[in-house]
Every structure is written in structure tokens, then in C-alpha cells.
């Protein structure tokens, strides 16, 4: 994931999926954490964890310190 810089007016994330497909998701409203969504793809990140949901199927991951 590559996130937009804080000085940009509209936040986004660029993702490269496991199949090599690249997608850009605009930032969406979130009560907690960062949420990015477009069509049937949602990427939600909070702390060290993230969830990528495509067409209702979720995959979670966590960074190591």
C-alpha cells in the first residue's frame, strides 16, 4: 500500500493486489482508523492491522514491530 501525502486535499491509497492488479481507493469517512473504498473493494487500516475486502471476502494482515 502507498498512501497519499498529508498535504493532498483528498486522501487515497494505491494498492497492488496479489494478482498484480493495481487499484486506487479514495479515502472514506471512518469513525476509527483509515478507510478507503471504491466499488466492491474496501481497505481499512487501524494501528498495526488492516483488512482488505473484495466482493465481500475479507483478508486481514498485521505489521510486525
Secondary structure as UniProt FT lines:
FT   STRAND          2..3
FT   TURN            6..7
FT   STRAND          12..16
FT   TURN            18..19
FT   STRAND          22..28
FT   STRAND          34..38
FT   TURN            39..40
FT   STRAND          41..46
FT   TURN            47..48
FT   STRAND          49..54
FT   TURN            55..56
FT   STRAND          57..62
//
